[in-house]
Amino acid sequence: MNYLEIKKKLEAAKQELEIKMHGQAASESEKETLQKRIKNYEYMIELTDMNHFERGNIIC
């Protein structure tokens, strides 16, 4: 997989969770769990960007 494919899949998964979170059937505890999962996807997207653009810290 290349960078764009990975980022597209992560963004789609995040968007799906956002749709579920704003749905009327979600309880408060479910919304809290979904929000945590969304934050995790945002972090994974950030790491993917950093890796692609080689902005991450290099530890030797």
N, CA, C and O atoms as a MOPAC input file, in Angstrom:
PM7 MOZYME 1SCF
protein

 N      0.84000 1    -1.19200 1     0.00000 1
 C      0.00000 1     0.00000 1     0.00000 1
 C      0.87900 1     1.24600 1     0.00000 1
 O      1.95100 1     1.27600 1     0.60500 1
 N      0.41200 1     2.23600 1    -0.67000 1
 C      1.15900 1     3.47600 1    -0.63800 1
 C      0.49200 1     4.47600 1     0.30500 1
 O     -0.58100 1     4.22700 1     0.85500 1
 N      1.14100 1     5.57500 1     0.46500 1
 C      0.69100 1     6.60800 1     1.40500 1
 C     -0.75700 1     7.02500 1     1.16800 1
 O     -1.54500 1     7.07700 1     2.11200 1
 N     -1.11100 1     7.31900 1    -0.06400 1
 C     -2.46100 1     7.81200 1    -0.35100 1
 C     -3.53000 1     6.76200 1    -0.06200 1
 O     -4.60800 1     7.10400 1     0.42300 1
 N     -3.25200 1     5.49900 1    -0.34800 1
 C     -4.20800 1     4.43100 1    -0.05800 1
 C     -4.43100 1     4.29500 1     1.43900 1
 O     -5.56700 1     4.17600 1     1.89900 1
 N     -3.35300 1     4.31100 1     2.18600 1
 C     -3.45000 1     4.18000 1     3.64400 1
 C     -4.21200 1     5.35400 1     4.23300 1
 O     -5.11500 1     5.17200 1     5.05000 1
 N     -3.84300 1     6.56200 1     3.81200 1
 C     -4.50400 1     7.75100 1     4.35100 1
 C     -5.99300 1     7.75400 1     4.00100 1
 O     -6.82700 1     8.13600 1     4.82200 1
 N     -6.32000 1     7.32800 1     2.79100 1
 C     -7.72500 1     7.28700 1     2.36800 1
 C     -8.52200 1     6.31800 1     3.24500 1
 O     -9.64100 1     6.62600 1     3.65400 1
 N     -7.94400 1     5.14900 1     3.53200 1
 C     -8.63900 1     4.16700 1     4.37200 1
 C     -8.81000 1     4.67400 1     5.79800 1
 O     -9.86200 1     4.47700 1     6.40600 1
 N     -7.78600 1     5.32500 1     6.33300 1
 C     -7.88200 1     5.86900 1     7.69000 1
 C     -8.93100 1     6.97700 1     7.76000 1
 O     -9.72000 1     7.03200 1     8.70400 1
 N     -8.94000 1     7.85200 1     6.76800 1
 C     -9.92300 1     8.93700 1     6.72900 1
 C    -11.34800 1     8.38100 1     6.60400 1
 O    -12.27000 1     8.90100 1     7.23200 1
 N    -11.52800 1     7.33900 1     5.80700 1
 C    -12.85400 1     6.73800 1     5.63900 1
 C    -13.32900 1     6.10700 1     6.93900 1
 O    -14.49800 1     6.23500 1     7.30300 1
 N    -12.42800 1     5.42800 1     7.64100 1
 C    -12.79400 1     4.81000 1     8.91900 1
 C    -13.15400 1     5.87700 1     9.94000 1
 O    -14.11000 1     5.71700 1    10.69800 1
 N    -12.39900 1     6.95400 1     9.96300 1
 C    -12.68200 1     8.06300 1    10.88600 1
 C    -14.04400 1     8.68800 1    10.57100 1
 O    -14.82800 1     8.97300 1    11.47600 1
 N    -14.31400 1     8.89500 1     9.29200 1
 C    -15.59000 1     9.49300 1     8.89600 1
 C    -16.76800 1     8.59300 1     9.27500 1
 O    -17.81700 1     9.08200 1     9.69400 1
 N    -16.59200 1     7.29500 1     9.12600 1
 C    -17.64900 1     6.34900 1     9.49300 1
 C    -17.96700 1     6.45500 1    10.99200 1
 O    -19.13000 1     6.42800 1    11.39400 1
 N    -16.92500 1     6.57400 1    11.79600 1
 C    -17.12900 1     6.72200 1    13.23700 1
 C    -17.81700 1     8.04400 1    13.57100 1
 O    -18.66400 1     8.09900 1    14.46300 1
 N    -17.45400 1     9.10400 1    12.85700 1
 C    -18.09500 1    10.40200 1    13.09000 1
 C    -19.58300 1    10.34300 1    12.75300 1
 O    -20.40200 1    10.94600 1    13.44600 1
 N    -19.92600 1     9.62900 1    11.70800 1
 C    -21.33500 1     9.48000 1    11.32900 1
 C    -22.08400 1     8.71400 1    12.41600 1
 O    -23.19400 1     9.08700 1    12.79500 1
 N    -21.47200 1     7.64500 1    12.91300 1
 C    -22.09900 1     6.87000 1    13.98600 1
 C    -22.27700 1     7.71600 1    15.24100 1
 O    -23.29900 1     7.61900 1    15.91900 1
 N    -21.27700 1     8.54900 1    15.55000 1
 C    -21.32500 1     9.35700 1    16.75900 1
 C    -22.47500 1    10.36600 1    16.71500 1
 O    -23.10200 1    10.65300 1    17.73500 1
 N    -22.74000 1    10.89500 1    15.53000 1
 C    -23.79700 1    11.89100 1    15.40300 1
 C    -25.16700 1    11.27600 1    15.16900 1
 O    -26.16300 1    11.98900 1    15.05000 1
 N    -25.21500 1     9.94600 1    15.10300 1
 C    -26.48900 1     9.26100 1    14.93500 1
 C    -27.33500 1     9.36800 1    16.19900 1
 O    -26.79800 1     9.51400 1    17.29700 1
 N    -28.59900 1     9.30000 1    16.05300 1
 C    -29.51300 1     9.46700 1    17.17600 1
 C    -29.50600 1     8.25900 1    18.11100 1
 O    -29.86800 1     8.39200 1    19.28000 1
 N    -29.11000 1     7.10100 1    17.63300 1
 C    -29.18300 1     5.88400 1    18.43500 1
 C    -28.01900 1     5.72900 1    19.41700 1
 O    -28.06900 1     4.86200 1    20.28900 1
 N    -26.98800 1     6.54100 1    19.29500 1
 C    -25.80800 1     6.40300 1    20.15000 1
 C    -26.06800 1     6.98800 1    21.54200 1
 O    -26.53700 1     8.11900 1    21.67600 1
 N    -25.75600 1     6.20000 1    22.56900 1
 C    -25.88200 1     6.69200 1    23.94300 1
 C    -24.65000 1     7.53300 1    24.27300 1
 O    -23.70600 1     7.60300 1    23.48600 1
 N    -24.66900 1     8.16400 1    25.43700 1
 C    -23.54600 1     9.01100 1    25.84700 1
 C    -22.26000 1     8.19700 1    25.99900 1
 O    -21.19100 1     8.65500 1    25.59700 1
 N    -22.35200 1     7.01300 1    26.56600 1
 C    -21.15300 1     6.18600 1    26.73200 1
 C    -20.62000 1     5.72600 1    25.37500 1
 O    -19.40800 1     5.65700 1    25.16900 1
 N    -21.53200 1     5.41100 1    24.45300 1
 C    -21.11100 1     5.03100 1    23.10300 1
 C    -20.44400 1     6.20800 1    22.39300 1
 O    -19.44600 1     6.03400 1    21.69200 1
 N    -20.99800 1     7.39600 1    22.57700 1
 C    -20.40900 1     8.58700 1    21.97000 1
 C    -19.01400 1     8.84900 1    22.51700 1
 O    -18.11800 1     9.24500 1    21.77100 1
 N    -18.82500 1     8.63200 1    23.79500 1
 C    -17.51100 1     8.83100 1    24.40600 1
 C    -16.50000 1     7.83300 1    23.82800 1
 O    -15.36800 1     8.20000 1    23.51400 1
 N    -16.91400 1     6.58100 1    23.69400 1
 C    -16.05400 1     5.55900 1    23.10800 1
 C    -15.72600 1     5.88600 1    21.65500 1
 O    -14.58000 1     5.74900 1    21.22700 1
 N    -16.72400 1     6.31500 1    20.90400 1
 C    -16.50600 1     6.68100 1    19.50900 1
 C    -15.55300 1     7.86800 1    19.39700 1
 O    -14.71000 1     7.90800 1    18.50100 1
 N    -15.68700 1     8.83400 1    20.30600 1
 C    -14.80100 1     9.99700 1    20.27400 1
 C    -13.34900 1     9.58200 1    20.51700 1
 O    -12.43600 1    10.11600 1    19.88800 1
 N    -13.13800 1     8.63700 1    21.42200 1
 C    -11.78400 1     8.13800 1    21.67400 1
 C    -11.22900 1     7.43400 1    20.44500 1
 O    -10.05600 1     7.59400 1    20.10500 1
 N    -12.06900 1     6.66000 1    19.78600 1
 C    -11.62600 1     5.96100 1    18.57300 1
 C    -11.31400 1     6.95200 1    17.45100 1
 O    -10.37200 1     6.75000 1    16.68500 1
 N    -12.09700 1     8.01100 1    17.35700 1
 C    -11.84300 1     9.05300 1    16.35700 1
 C    -10.48900 1     9.70900 1    16.62200 1
 O     -9.71200 1     9.94200 1    15.69500 1
 N    -10.21400 1    10.00200 1    17.88600 1
 C     -8.91600 1    10.59200 1    18.25500 1
 C     -7.77600 1     9.65200 1    17.87100 1
 O     -6.73100 1    10.09900 1    17.39900 1
 N     -7.97700 1     8.35200 1    18.07400 1
 C     -6.95200 1     7.37500 1    17.68500 1
 C     -6.69600 1     7.41800 1    16.17400 1
 O     -5.54700 1     7.37500 1    15.73500 1
 N     -7.76500 1     7.50200 1    15.39000 1
 C     -7.59600 1     7.58300 1    13.94200 1
 C     -6.89000 1     8.87500 1    13.53800 1
 O     -6.05900 1     8.87200 1    12.63000 1
 N     -7.21700 1     9.97600 1    14.20700 1
 C     -6.53400 1    11.23500 1    13.92000 1
 C     -5.04100 1    11.10200 1    14.18700 1
 O     -4.21900 1    11.61600 1    13.43000 1
 N     -4.69600 1    10.40900 1    15.26900 1
 C     -3.29400 1    10.18900 1    15.60300 1
 C     -2.61600 1     9.31100 1    14.55100 1
 O     -1.48900 1     9.59200 1    14.14300 1
 N     -3.29100 1     8.25700 1    14.11300 1
 C     -2.72600 1     7.38300 1    13.08600 1
 C     -2.52400 1     8.14000 1    11.77700 1
 O     -1.52700 1     7.92500 1    11.08800 1
 N     -3.44600 1     9.01300 1    11.43100 1
 C     -3.31500 1     9.82800 1    10.21900 1
 C     -2.11500 1    10.76200 1    10.34600 1
 O     -1.35000 1    10.93100 1     9.39700 1
 N     -1.95800 1    11.36200 1    11.51200 1
 C     -0.81500 1    12.24000 1    11.75000 1
 C      0.50200 1    11.47100 1    11.62100 1
 O      1.45100 1    11.96100 1    11.00800 1
 N      0.56000 1    10.27400 1    12.19500 1
 C      1.76800 1     9.45400 1    12.08900 1
 C      2.04700 1     9.05000 1    10.65200 1
 O      3.20100 1     9.02100 1    10.22400 1
 N      0.99400 1     8.73800 1     9.90700 1
 C      1.14100 1     8.38100 1     8.50100 1
 C      1.73000 1     9.55400 1     7.71500 1
 O      2.62200 1     9.37200 1     6.88600 1
 N      1.22200 1    10.75800 1     7.98500 1
 C      1.75900 1    11.95000 1     7.33300 1
 C      3.22500 1    12.16100 1     7.69600 1
 O      4.05500 1    12.44100 1     6.83200 1
 N      3.53000 1    12.02300 1     8.97200 1
 C      4.91000 1    12.22100 1     9.42300 1
 C      5.84200 1    11.21200 1     8.76700 1
 O      6.94200 1    11.56600 1     8.34100 1
 N      5.41600 1     9.98300 1     8.68700 1
 C      6.23500 1     8.94300 1     8.07300 1
 C      6.44300 1     9.22800 1     6.58300 1
 O      7.55200 1     9.08500 1     6.06800 1
 N      5.37600 1     9.62700 1     5.90100 1
 C      5.46400 1     9.88100 1     4.47200 1
 C      6.39400 1    11.05200 1     4.16300 1
 O      7.18800 1    10.98900 1     3.22500 1
 N      6.29500 1    12.10400 1     4.94600 1
 C      7.09700 1    13.29600 1     4.69200 1
 C      8.40500 1    13.29500 1     5.48500 1
 O      9.12100 1    14.29600 1     5.50800 1
 N      8.71600 1    12.15800 1     6.14000 1
 C      9.94900 1    11.96500 1     6.89300 1
 C     10.17300 1    13.06300 1     7.92200 1
 O     11.28000 1    13.58200 1     8.06500 1
 N      9.10800 1    13.41000 1     8.63500 1
 C      9.21700 1    14.44100 1     9.65700 1
 C      9.32200 1    13.84700 1    11.05200 1
 O      9.48300 1    14.58200 1    12.02700 1
 N      9.23400 1    12.54800 1    11.15700 1
 C      9.32000 1    11.90600 1    12.47100 1
 C     10.73300 1    11.96700 1    13.02000 1
 O     11.69100 1    12.21400 1    12.28700 1
 N     10.84800 1    11.73900 1    14.31700 1
 C     12.15900 1    11.71600 1    14.94800 1
 C     12.89300 1    10.44700 1    14.55700 1
 O     12.31200 1     9.36200 1    14.55700 1
 N     14.14700 1    10.58100 1    14.23000 1
 C     14.97600 1     9.42200 1    13.90600 1
 C     15.82900 1     9.11800 1    15.12500 1
 O     16.62900 1     9.94700 1    15.55900 1
 N     15.65100 1     7.93000 1    15.66900 1
 C     16.39400 1     7.52000 1    16.85400 1
 C     17.44800 1     6.50700 1    16.42000 1
 O     17.13000 1     5.47200 1    15.83500 1
 N     18.69300 1     6.82000 1    16.71500 1
 C     19.78400 1     5.92200 1    16.31900 1
 C     20.31800 1     5.17600 1    17.51200 1
 O     21.24100 1     4.37400 1    17.37600 1

